[in-house]
């Protein structure tokens, strides 16, 4: 009979987290952090597996961060599935779950935020005001609370990854930021907790987002004018059943400057809405 893996313990406070991490460090262990908002899927588990390549002990934080949600976004509806998340994390050997309350993370009188200019502007920064300030603030706190040697983030949220790398460099936070390639379903759809919101019909149409990214990137690599290729991509997304396209843009892979030509390593990024769900994706685009 196969043994059921033990559930990872849960730390609820900064003090408890730091005590456990200090014990690990006293024993000579390296520590990695995987920040999440829970509702874990295979994409998150891939982050844990990658974190284990960089450390002996992996902490997975589960915290639905209120300050990165806009007034009309899904904070209250965002799934909270701690028991199922712990069971999933047991299968990949996570050493600890850090699940603070909102009051622990933002105690009464909390008055500090982290803002990152440049890479946070445009793309999701334009359509979700305040989002990246909320992300930067909570990730800064998590890094200072856990003090890991490495922290892993998915490339699906590519702009977020660039924001985190920027403030870690700017603030001299001693941690290695590791980007992990997007995990996809068999039909190409990027794994996301928000995929659970899709109806059967929407789920069937959603893979068009990745197909369009691939087709648009191929056209640009083949020499098509960038503006024309992007416009054709937007039309294809709408024709596939999406109700709107927030953006489809070619940006520099480092720094996210808009590109009118494929003259350096680039990233093709998209955000579009299908039904009531907003999906994002991106792929690298290299020159021919």
Secondary structure as GFF3:
##gff-version 3
##sequence-region A 1 288
A	DSSP	beta_strand	9	11	.	.	.	ID=ss1
A	DSSP	alpha_helix	14	26	.	.	.	ID=ss2
A	DSSP	beta_strand	31	36	.	.	.	ID=ss3
A	DSSP	alpha_helix	42	52	.	.	.	ID=ss4
A	DSSP	beta_strand	57	62	.	.	.	ID=ss5
A	DSSP	three_ten_helix	66	68	.	.	.	ID=ss6
A	DSSP	alpha_helix	82	90	.	.	.	ID=ss7
A	DSSP	beta_strand	96	98	.	.	.	ID=ss8
A	DSSP	alpha_helix	102	105	.	.	.	ID=ss9
A	DSSP	alpha_helix	124	127	.	.	.	ID=ss10
A	DSSP	alpha_helix	131	146	.	.	.	ID=ss11
A	DSSP	beta_strand	150	154	.	.	.	ID=ss12
A	DSSP	three_ten_helix	155	157	.	.	.	ID=ss13
A	DSSP	alpha_helix	158	170	.	.	.	ID=ss14
A	DSSP	beta_strand	176	180	.	.	.	ID=ss15
A	DSSP	three_ten_helix	193	197	.	.	.	ID=ss16
A	DSSP	alpha_helix	200	206	.	.	.	ID=ss17
A	DSSP	alpha_helix	208	221	.	.	.	ID=ss18
A	DSSP	alpha_helix	226	239	.	.	.	ID=ss19
A	DSSP	beta_strand	244	252	.	.	.	ID=ss20
A	DSSP	beta_strand	266	274	.	.	.	ID=ss21
A	DSSP	beta_strand	277	285	.	.	.	ID=ss22
###
